[in-house]
């Protein structure tokens, strides 16, 4: 959702349930609560099925389940090829998946993913989308992006040793740290020369060397390279937690290296190539994109539908769903069904009947996330160092930092804004996140941010918290190279799988490209 991973050091307040207990609850005058996704809808899968015998039956050529980035991309691509007998069923009342947005105090803010790196040459589908949305154009054969959609400067800063520093890589204060930075830079350069890394990742191919990296944790690989500097490991752990939802001791070495080798490499402070890659961002985050993608699908998009069972046969696929608005059952019959849902959900919908899907669901792991939107009435007092930036991270903290919703504003006057704080949580805390009251979680957020912004609690007007039980797939060792994921990239009878889970990790480019690829397969069958 953001850009990195955090190691637990001196600022961590504790672990497990004791962590919440150690935090002082916010003032009772602070309004707020849980917003966004409805856990109750998703958990209907755990209860007995309603009676569908008298439910109305609706028919279509292609039924897409899931209105996240991949499902929207698939529907949009099919409609654009005049394959318009398409229906998209979305669980929530608004489509967008983990790229949905929110409003606080008249200001837009994100509930999940909040930026998109400008796509490289391996992501032509994403580039085409941005071109169609008017975000980029070709000038003399080169892409020129609309400046107001690119992240404004200053882009990011790190609170380290009592002051703010530009960028997120800790300053190399000792010769030992500088040397380790340089060694990791050389290691990334080496794997870039020896192996191919692309986004989307399947376009790089898969070799025994890729599999070797995928078979071990990133921490194990780093130890084998003699890379053990505390500042370097903190930064790499931060990057992994931010992109993958888990740290370097959990994700594979393939994933940790892919983070750098597929895009911008690694550049120590002072390196002439260190300037961060340009990213597109908006106050509402990537909801800007999913809202634009949904705009042309009014006839196809059916929100507030909880799919409960999928039953394929030789001639069609039957889908049983619950209409949340009318509190009544529906039955859909389609020639083709696209499952643009996490693989563990797809496996439950099919009752474990598909062997490669069952195998993929067994090895998949998901990171729970907490996203806290904090409406403040005035700018916060600033510590010495780099000025307020779009992305603001505390070295050694437990959270992944916060972004400022008004950073993209062209207003010369600073004032009220919304700060969006991100937390990737251990998998063991998923149940606690879904069951606990919102105020202790807010207390956790404020306890960490108050270390650098002691006036934050006094400026806080409202706090809206979003909980994601299964926010993103964690690329644990062995997942990316699993044969089950490769099998699911091919049609399984009348079923097609379109979700970033097939890449083993969750980013916009993977989800969007997969949705477009599945649409091309389906459209090709009907030409």
Secondary structure in CASP SS format (residue, H / E / C, confidence):
PFRMAT SS
TARGET T0000
AUTHOR 0000-0000-0000
METHOD secondary structure of the structure
MODEL  1
X C 1.00
X C 1.00
X C 1.00
X C 1.00
X C 1.00
X C 1.00
X C 1.00
X C 1.00
X C 1.00
X C 1.00
X C 1.00
X C 1.00
X C 1.00
X C 1.00
X C 1.00
X H 1.00
X H 1.00
X H 1.00
X H 1.00
X H 1.00
X H 1.00
X C 1.00
X C 1.00
X C 1.00
X C 1.00
X C 1.00
X C 1.00
X C 1.00
X C 1.00
X C 1.00
X E 1.00
X E 1.00
X E 1.00
X E 1.00
X E 1.00
X C 1.00
X C 1.00
X C 1.00
X H 1.00
X H 1.00
X H 1.00
X H 1.00
X H 1.00
X H 1.00
X H 1.00
X H 1.00
X C 1.00
X C 1.00
X C 1.00
X C 1.00
X C 1.00
X C 1.00
X C 1.00
X C 1.00
X C 1.00
X E 1.00
X E 1.00
X E 1.00
X E 1.00
X E 1.00
X E 1.00
X E 1.00
X E 1.00
X E 1.00
X E 1.00
X C 1.00
X C 1.00
X C 1.00
X H 1.00
X H 1.00
X H 1.00
X H 1.00
X H 1.00
X H 1.00
X H 1.00
X H 1.00
X H 1.00
X H 1.00
X H 1.00
X H 1.00
X C 1.00
X C 1.00
X C 1.00
X C 1.00
X C 1.00
X E 1.00
X E 1.00
X E 1.00
X E 1.00
X C 1.00
X C 1.00
X C 1.00
X C 1.00
X C 1.00
X C 1.00
X C 1.00
X H 1.00
X H 1.00
X H 1.00
X C 1.00
X E 1.00
X E 1.00
X E 1.00
X E 1.00
X C 1.00
X C 1.00
X E 1.00
X E 1.00
X E 1.00
X E 1.00
X C 1.00
X C 1.00
X C 1.00
X C 1.00
X E 1.00
X E 1.00
X E 1.00
X C 1.00
X C 1.00
X C 1.00
X C 1.00
X C 1.00
X C 1.00
X H 1.00
X H 1.00
X H 1.00
X H 1.00
X H 1.00
X H 1.00
X H 1.00
X H 1.00
X H 1.00
X C 1.00
X C 1.00
X C 1.00
X E 1.00
X E 1.00
X E 1.00
X E 1.00
X C 1.00
X C 1.00
X E 1.00
X E 1.00
X E 1.00
X E 1.00
X C 1.00
X H 1.00
X H 1.00
X H 1.00
X E 1.00
X C 1.00
X C 1.00
X C 1.00
X C 1.00
X C 1.00
X E 1.00
X E 1.00
X E 1.00
X E 1.00
X E 1.00
X C 1.00
X C 1.00
X E 1.00
X E 1.00
X E 1.00
X E 1.00
X C 1.00
X C 1.00
X C 1.00
X C 1.00
X C 1.00
X C 1.00
X C 1.00
X C 1.00
X H 1.00
X H 1.00
X H 1.00
X H 1.00
X H 1.00
X H 1.00
X H 1.00
X H 1.00
X H 1.00
X H 1.00
X H 1.00
X H 1.00
X H 1.00
X H 1.00
X H 1.00
X H 1.00
X H 1.00
X H 1.00
X H 1.00
X H 1.00
X C 1.00
X C 1.00
X C 1.00
X C 1.00
X C 1.00
X C 1.00
X H 1.00
X H 1.00
X H 1.00
X H 1.00
X C 1.00
X C 1.00
X C 1.00
X H 1.00
X H 1.00
X H 1.00
X H 1.00
X H 1.00
X H 1.00
X H 1.00
X C 1.00
X C 1.00
X E 1.00
X H 1.00
X H 1.00
X H 1.00
X H 1.00
X H 1.00
X H 1.00
X H 1.00
X C 1.00
X C 1.00
X C 1.00
X C 1.00
X C 1.00
X H 1.00
X H 1.00
X H 1.00
X H 1.00
X H 1.00
X H 1.00
X H 1.00
X H 1.00
X H 1.00
X H 1.00
X H 1.00
X H 1.00
X H 1.00
X H 1.00
X H 1.00
X C 1.00
X C 1.00
X C 1.00
X C 1.00
X C 1.00
X C 1.00
X E 1.00
X E 1.00
X H 1.00
X H 1.00
X H 1.00
X H 1.00
X H 1.00
X H 1.00
X H 1.00
X H 1.00
X H 1.00
X C 1.00
X C 1.00
X C 1.00
X C 1.00
X C 1.00
X C 1.00
X C 1.00
X C 1.00
X C 1.00
X C 1.00
X C 1.00
X C 1.00
X C 1.00
X C 1.00
X C 1.00
X C 1.00
X C 1.00
X E 1.00
X E 1.00
X E 1.00
X C 1.00
X C 1.00
X C 1.00
X C 1.00
X C 1.00
X H 1.00
X H 1.00
X H 1.00
X H 1.00
X H 1.00
X H 1.00
X H 1.00
X H 1.00
X H 1.00
X C 1.00
X C 1.00
X C 1.00
X C 1.00
X C 1.00
X E 1.00
X E 1.00
X C 1.00
X C 1.00
X E 1.00
X E 1.00
X E 1.00
X E 1.00
X E 1.00
X E 1.00
X E 1.00
X E 1.00
X C 1.00
X C 1.00
X C 1.00
X C 1.00
X E 1.00
X E 1.00
X E 1.00
X E 1.00
X E 1.00
X E 1.00
X E 1.00
X C 1.00
X C 1.00
X C 1.00
X C 1.00
X E 1.00
X E 1.00
X E 1.00
X E 1.00
X E 1.00
X E 1.00
X E 1.00
X E 1.00
X E 1.00
X E 1.00
X E 1.00
X E 1.00
X C 1.00
X C 1.00
X C 1.00
X H 1.00
X H 1.00
X H 1.00
X H 1.00
X H 1.00
X H 1.00
X H 1.00
X C 1.00
X C 1.00
X C 1.00
X C 1.00
X C 1.00
X H 1.00
X H 1.00
X H 1.00
X H 1.00
X H 1.00
X H 1.00
X H 1.00
X H 1.00
X H 1.00
X C 1.00
X C 1.00
X E 1.00
X E 1.00
X E 1.00
X E 1.00
X E 1.00
X E 1.00
X E 1.00
X E 1.00
X E 1.00
X E 1.00
X E 1.00
X C 1.00
X C 1.00
X C 1.00
X C 1.00
X C 1.00
X C 1.00
X C 1.00
X C 1.00
X E 1.00
X C 1.00
X C 1.00
X C 1.00
X C 1.00
X C 1.00
X E 1.00
X E 1.00
X E 1.00
X E 1.00
X C 1.00
X C 1.00
X C 1.00
X C 1.00
X C 1.00
X C 1.00
X C 1.00
X E 1.00
X E 1.00
X E 1.00
X C 1.00
X C 1.00
X C 1.00
X C 1.00
X C 1.00
X C 1.00
X C 1.00
X C 1.00
X C 1.00
X C 1.00
X C 1.00
X C 1.00
X E 1.00
X E 1.00
X E 1.00
X E 1.00
X E 1.00
X E 1.00
X E 1.00
X E 1.00
X E 1.00
X C 1.00
X H 1.00
X H 1.00
X H 1.00
X H 1.00
X H 1.00
X H 1.00
X H 1.00
X H 1.00
X H 1.00
X C 1.00
X C 1.00
X H 1.00
X H 1.00
X H 1.00
X H 1.00
X H 1.00
X H 1.00
X H 1.00
X H 1.00
X H 1.00
X H 1.00
X H 1.00
X H 1.00
X C 1.00
X C 1.00
X C 1.00
X C 1.00
X C 1.00
X C 1.00
X H 1.00
X H 1.00
X H 1.00
X H 1.00
X E 1.00
X E 1.00
X E 1.00
X E 1.00
X E 1.00
X E 1.00
X E 1.00
X E 1.00
X E 1.00
X E 1.00
X E 1.00
X E 1.00
X E 1.00
X E 1.00
X C 1.00
X C 1.00
X E 1.00
X C 1.00
X C 1.00
X C 1.00
X C 1.00
X C 1.00
X C 1.00
X H 1.00
X H 1.00
X H 1.00
X H 1.00
X H 1.00
X H 1.00
X C 1.00
X C 1.00
X C 1.00
X E 1.00
X C 1.00
X C 1.00
X E 1.00
X E 1.00
X E 1.00
X C 1.00
X C 1.00
X H 1.00
X H 1.00
X H 1.00
X H 1.00
X C 1.00
X C 1.00
X C 1.00
X C 1.00
X H 1.00
X H 1.00
X H 1.00
X H 1.00
X H 1.00
X H 1.00
X H 1.00
X H 1.00
X H 1.00
X H 1.00
X H 1.00
X H 1.00
X H 1.00
X H 1.00
X H 1.00
X H 1.00
X H 1.00
X H 1.00
X C 1.00
X C 1.00
END
